[in-house]
């Protein structure tokens, strides 16, 4: 089972492209390896929570117009 931030499933405008790119990598790795592992009867899943109440998410909410509403709509864990 892999775990990553929901940002790996969508695009959030940010000058910090490395962070969401790394999350996309977790999703891609899990999908790819799941196709290989299923042949051995192993099932892989990726847990994708919404935003988690951290300083980084608070900074993101203040980063631009509409971000607070975007985060509120997605929900915060």
DSSP file (Angstrom, degrees, kcal/mol; ACC not computed):
  #  RESIDUE AA STRUCTURE BP1 BP2  ACC     N-H-->O    O-->H-N    N-H-->O    O-->H-N    TCO  KAPPA ALPHA  PHI   PSI    X-CA   Y-CA   Z-CA
    1    1 A X              0   0    0      0, 0.0     2,-0.3     0, 0.0    45,-0.2   0.000 360.0 360.0 360.0 135.8    0.0    0.0    0.0
    2    2 A X  E     -a   46   0A   0     43,-2.7    45,-3.0    25,-0.0     2,-0.4  -0.810 360.0-153.3-115.1 161.7    1.3    3.4   -0.8
    3    3 A X  E     +a   47   0A   0     -2,-0.3     2,-0.3    43,-0.2    45,-0.2  -0.998  22.2 155.1-136.4 131.4    0.2    6.7    0.6
    4    4 A X  E     -a   48   0A   0     43,-2.1    45,-0.7    -2,-0.4     2,-0.2  -0.960  43.7 -87.5-151.7 170.8    0.4   10.1   -1.0
    5    5 A X  E >   -a   49   0A   0     -2,-0.3     3,-2.2    43,-0.2    45,-0.1  -0.536  38.4-116.3 -82.3 145.5   -1.2   13.5   -0.9
    6    6 A X  G >  S+     0   0    0     43,-1.1     3,-2.5     1,-0.3     4,-0.5   0.676 104.2  84.5 -57.1 -19.2   -4.2   14.2   -3.1
    7    7 A X  G >  S+     0   0    0      1,-0.3     3,-0.6     2,-0.2    -1,-0.3   0.708  75.8  72.0 -59.9 -17.6   -2.2   16.8   -5.1
    8    8 A X  G <  S+     0   0    0     -3,-2.2    -1,-0.3     1,-0.2    -2,-0.2   0.607  96.7  49.9 -72.0 -10.3   -0.9   13.8   -7.1
    9    9 A X  G <  S+     0   0    0     -3,-2.5     2,-0.3    -4,-0.1    -1,-0.2   0.561 116.6  26.5-103.3 -11.7   -4.4   13.5   -8.7
   10   10 A X  S <  S-     0   0    0     -3,-0.6     2,-0.5    -4,-0.5    14,-0.1  -0.879  79.7-100.5-144.5 173.3   -4.9   17.1   -9.8
   11   11 A X        -     0   0    0     -2,-0.3     2,-0.5    -3,-0.1    -3,-0.1  -0.879  28.6-177.1-102.5 126.8   -3.1   20.3  -10.7
   12   12 A X        -     0   0    0     -2,-0.5     8,-0.1    -5,-0.2     2,-0.0  -0.984  36.6-113.9-120.1 118.4   -2.7   23.0   -8.2
   13   13 A X        +     0   0    0     -2,-0.5     2,-0.3     2,-0.1     3,-0.0  -0.285  58.2 145.3 -54.6 122.3   -1.0   26.2   -9.5
   14   14 A X        -     0   0    0      1,-0.1    -2,-0.1    -2,-0.0     3,-0.1  -0.971  56.9-137.8-160.4 140.9    2.2   26.4   -7.7
   15   15 A X  S    S+     0   0    0     -2,-0.3     2,-1.2     1,-0.2     3,-0.2   0.603  95.6  80.9 -74.6  -8.5    5.8   27.6   -8.3
   16   16 A X    >>  +     0   0    0      1,-0.2     4,-0.8     2,-0.1     3,-0.7  -0.591  53.8 160.1 -96.9  72.1    6.9   24.5   -6.4
   17   17 A X  H 3>  +     0   0    0     -2,-1.2     4,-2.0     1,-0.2    -1,-0.2   0.753  61.8  69.3 -68.4 -25.6    6.5   21.9   -9.2
   18   18 A X  H 3> S+     0   0    0     -3,-0.2     4,-2.0     1,-0.2    -1,-0.2   0.869  94.9  55.8 -63.6 -35.7    8.8   19.3   -7.7
   19   19 A X  H <> S+     0   0    0     -3,-0.7     4,-1.5     2,-0.2     3,-0.2   0.974 112.1  38.1 -65.3 -55.9    6.3   18.5   -4.9
   20   20 A X  H  X S+     0   0    0     -4,-0.8     4,-2.3     1,-0.2    -1,-0.2   0.864 113.8  58.3 -64.8 -31.0    3.3   17.7   -7.0
   21   21 A X  H  X S+     0   0    0     -4,-2.0     4,-1.7     1,-0.2    -1,-0.2   0.898 104.3  50.9 -62.4 -39.0    5.5   15.9   -9.5
   22   22 A X  H  X S+     0   0    0     -4,-2.0     4,-1.3     1,-0.2    -1,-0.2   0.858 109.3  51.3 -66.6 -33.0    6.8   13.6   -6.8
   23   23 A X  H  X S+     0   0    0     -4,-1.5     4,-1.8     2,-0.2    -2,-0.2   0.886 106.7  52.8 -71.0 -38.7    3.2   12.8   -5.8
   24   24 A X  H  X S+     0   0    0     -4,-2.3     4,-2.6     1,-0.2    -1,-0.2   0.873 105.4  57.6 -60.7 -35.9    2.3   12.0   -9.4
   25   25 A X  H  X S+     0   0    0     -4,-1.7     4,-2.7     1,-0.2    -1,-0.2   0.878 103.0  51.8 -62.5 -39.0    5.3    9.6   -9.3
   26   26 A X  H  X S+     0   0    0     -4,-1.3     4,-2.4     2,-0.2    -1,-0.2   0.918 111.2  47.7 -64.4 -43.0    3.8    7.7   -6.4
   27   27 A X  H  X S+     0   0    0     -4,-1.8     4,-2.5     2,-0.2     5,-0.2   0.943 113.9  46.8 -62.6 -48.0    0.6    7.3   -8.3
   28   28 A X  H  X S+     0   0    0     -4,-2.6     4,-2.5     1,-0.2     5,-0.2   0.907 112.4  49.6 -61.8 -43.4    2.3    6.1  -11.4
   29   29 A X  H  X S+     0   0    0     -4,-2.7     4,-2.9     2,-0.2     5,-0.3   0.929 111.8  48.6 -61.2 -45.9    4.6    3.7   -9.5
   30   30 A X  H  X S+     0   0    0     -4,-2.4     4,-2.2     1,-0.2    -2,-0.2   0.922 113.1  46.8 -62.7 -44.8    1.6    2.2   -7.7
   31   31 A X  H  X S+     0   0    0     -4,-2.5     4,-1.3     2,-0.2    -1,-0.2   0.925 115.6  45.7 -62.8 -44.9   -0.4    1.7  -10.9
   32   32 A X  H  X S+     0   0    0     -4,-2.5     4,-1.0    -5,-0.2     3,-0.4   0.950 115.9  43.7 -64.3 -50.6    2.5    0.2  -12.8
   33   33 A X  H  X S+     0   0    0     -4,-2.9     4,-3.2     1,-0.2     5,-0.2   0.825 106.2  62.8 -68.0 -30.7    3.6   -2.2  -10.0
   34   34 A X  H  X S+     0   0    0     -4,-2.2     4,-1.9    -5,-0.3    -1,-0.2   0.880 101.0  52.8 -60.9 -37.5    0.0   -3.2   -9.3
   35   35 A X  H  < S+     0   0    0     -4,-1.3     4,-0.4    -3,-0.4    -1,-0.2   0.834 114.9  41.4 -67.7 -31.7   -0.3   -4.6  -12.8
   36   36 A X  H >< S+     0   0    0     -4,-1.0     3,-1.0    -3,-0.2     4,-0.3   0.915 114.9  49.4 -78.5 -45.8    2.8   -6.7  -12.2
   37   37 A X  H ><>S+     0   0    0     -4,-3.2     5,-2.1     1,-0.2     3,-1.8   0.794  96.3  69.7 -67.5 -30.2    2.0   -7.8   -8.7
   38   38 A X  G ><5S+     0   0    0     -4,-1.9     3,-1.6     1,-0.3    -1,-0.2   0.803  88.3  66.1 -61.3 -27.7   -1.5   -8.9   -9.5
   39   39 A X  G < 5S+     0   0    0     -3,-1.0    -1,-0.3    -4,-0.4    -2,-0.2   0.758 104.3  45.4 -64.0 -23.5    0.0  -11.8  -11.5
   40   40 A X  G < 5S-     0   0    0     -3,-1.8    -1,-0.3    -4,-0.3    -2,-0.2   0.284 125.5-102.7-100.1   8.1    1.3  -13.1   -8.1
   41   41 A X  T < 5S+     0   0    0     -3,-1.6     2,-0.5     1,-0.3    -3,-0.2   0.625  80.1 134.2  81.2  13.1   -2.0  -12.5   -6.3
   42   42 A X      < -     0   0    0     -5,-2.1     2,-0.5    -6,-0.1    -1,-0.3  -0.834  40.8-156.5 -99.3 131.8   -0.7   -9.4   -4.6
   43   43 A X        -     0   0    0     -2,-0.5     2,-0.4    -3,-0.1    -9,-0.1  -0.912   4.8-159.3-110.7 132.0   -3.0   -6.4   -4.7
   44   44 A X        -     0   0    0     -2,-0.5     2,-0.3   -14,-0.1    -6,-0.0  -0.866   8.7-176.1-111.2 144.8   -1.7   -2.8   -4.3
   45   45 A X        -     0   0    0     -2,-0.4   -43,-2.7     2,-0.0     2,-0.5  -0.945  16.3-146.3-133.8 155.7   -3.6    0.2   -3.3
   46   46 A X  E     -a    2   0A   0     -2,-0.3     2,-0.4   -45,-0.2   -43,-0.2  -0.983  14.5-143.5-125.1 119.5   -2.8    3.9   -2.9
   47   47 A X  E     -a    3   0A   0    -45,-3.0   -43,-2.1    -2,-0.5     2,-0.5  -0.698  16.1-171.4 -83.5 129.0   -4.4    5.9   -0.2
   48   48 A X  E     -a    4   0A   0     -2,-0.4   -43,-0.2   -45,-0.2   -45,-0.1  -0.726   6.5-177.9-125.5  80.9   -5.2    9.4   -1.3
   49   49 A X  E     -a    5   0A   0    -45,-0.7   -43,-1.1    -2,-0.5     3,-0.1  -0.242  27.1-113.3 -72.9 167.5   -6.4   11.7    1.5
   50   50 A X        -     0   0    0      1,-0.3   -44,-0.3   -45,-0.1    26,-0.2   0.068  65.3 -38.8 -78.6-161.1   -7.4   15.2    1.0
   51   51 A X  B     -b   76   0B   0     24,-1.1    26,-3.8    20,-0.2     2,-0.4  -0.347  59.2-142.4 -63.3 144.3   -5.5   18.1    2.4
   52   52 A X        -     0   0    0     24,-0.2     2,-1.5    25,-0.2     5,-0.3  -0.916  27.6-104.8-110.5 138.0   -4.0   17.6    5.9
   53   53 A X        +     0   0    0     -2,-0.4     2,-0.3     4,-0.1    23,-0.0  -0.427  69.7 134.8 -67.1  90.8   -4.0   20.5    8.4
   54   54 A X  S  > S-     0   0    0     -2,-1.5     4,-2.0     1,-0.1     5,-0.1  -0.818  71.2-103.0-130.2 169.7   -0.3   21.5    8.2
   55   55 A X  H  > S+     0   0    0     -2,-0.3     4,-2.5     1,-0.2     5,-0.2   0.873 121.2  57.6 -61.4 -36.5    1.7   24.7    8.0
   56   56 A X  H  > S+     0   0    0      1,-0.2     4,-2.2     2,-0.2    -1,-0.2   0.908 107.5  46.1 -62.4 -41.9    2.3   23.9    4.3
   57   57 A X  H  > S+     0   0    0     -5,-0.3     4,-2.3     2,-0.2    -1,-0.2   0.877 110.7  53.2 -69.2 -37.2   -1.4   23.7    3.6
   58   58 A X  H  X S+     0   0    0     -4,-2.0     4,-1.1     2,-0.2    -2,-0.2   0.913 110.6  47.3 -62.5 -41.7   -2.0   27.0    5.5
   59   59 A X  H  < S+     0   0    0     -4,-2.5     3,-0.4     1,-0.2     4,-0.3   0.895 110.2  53.0 -64.7 -39.9    0.6   28.7    3.4
   60   60 A X  H >< S+     0   0    0     -4,-2.2     3,-1.5     1,-0.2     4,-0.3   0.894 103.7  56.7 -61.9 -40.4   -1.0   27.2    0.2
   61   61 A X  H 3< S+     0   0    0     -4,-2.3     7,-0.5     1,-0.3     3,-0.4   0.816 111.4  43.4 -61.0 -30.6   -4.3   28.6    1.3
   62   62 A X  T 3< S+     0   0    0     -4,-1.1    -1,-0.3    -3,-0.4    -2,-0.2   0.395  91.6  91.4 -93.0   2.2   -2.8   32.1    1.4
   63   63 A X  S <  S-     0   0    0     -3,-1.5     2,-0.3    -4,-0.3    -1,-0.2   0.655  95.3 -18.7 -79.8 -16.4   -0.8   31.7   -1.8
   64   64 A X  S >  S-     0   0    0     -3,-0.4     3,-1.7    -4,-0.3     4,-0.4  -0.990  83.7 -56.2-176.6 170.0   -3.3   33.1   -4.3
   65   65 A X  T 3  S+     0   0    0     -2,-0.3    -3,-0.0     1,-0.2    -2,-0.0  -0.344 117.1  11.2 -62.6 135.1   -6.8   34.1   -5.1
   66   66 A X  T 3> S+     0   0    0     -5,-0.1     4,-2.2    -2,-0.1    -1,-0.2   0.336  91.8 112.0  85.0  -8.2   -9.3   31.3   -4.8
   67   67 A X  H <> S+     0   0    0     -3,-1.7     4,-2.6     2,-0.2     5,-0.2   0.894  74.6  53.3 -69.3 -38.6   -7.0   28.9   -2.9
   68   68 A X  H  > S+     0   0    0     -7,-0.5     4,-2.5    -4,-0.4    -1,-0.2   0.927 112.5  45.6 -59.7 -43.2   -8.9   29.0    0.4
   69   69 A X  H  > S+     0   0    0      2,-0.2     4,-2.5     1,-0.2    -1,-0.2   0.890 111.2  52.8 -67.1 -39.4  -12.1   28.1   -1.4
   70   70 A X  H  X S+     0   0    0     -4,-2.2     4,-1.8     2,-0.2    -2,-0.2   0.930 113.2  43.4 -60.9 -46.4  -10.3   25.3   -3.4
   71   71 A X  H  X S+     0   0    0     -4,-2.6     4,-2.1     2,-0.2    -2,-0.2   0.903 113.2  51.6 -67.4 -42.0   -9.0   23.8   -0.2
   72   72 A X  H  < S+     0   0    0     -4,-2.5    -2,-0.2    -5,-0.2    -1,-0.2   0.898 109.5  50.6 -62.3 -39.6  -12.3   24.2    1.7
   73   73 A X  H  < S+     0   0    0     -4,-2.5    -1,-0.2     1,-0.2    -2,-0.2   0.889 112.4  46.4 -65.0 -39.4  -14.1   22.5   -1.2
   74   74 A X  H  < S-     0   0    0     -4,-1.8    -1,-0.2    -5,-0.2    -2,-0.2   0.817 112.7-127.9 -72.5 -30.9  -11.7   19.5   -1.2
   75   75 A X     <  -     0   0    0     -4,-2.1   -24,-1.1    -5,-0.1     2,-0.4   0.033  10.1-112.4  95.4 152.6  -11.9   19.2    2.6
   76   76 A X  B      b   51   0B   0    -26,-0.2   -24,-0.2    -4,-0.1    -1,-0.0  -0.984 360.0 360.0-126.2 132.1   -9.1   19.1    5.2
   77   77 A X              0   0    0    -26,-3.8   -25,-0.2    -2,-0.4    -1,-0.1   0.434 360.0 360.0 -84.9 360.0   -8.3   16.1    7.4
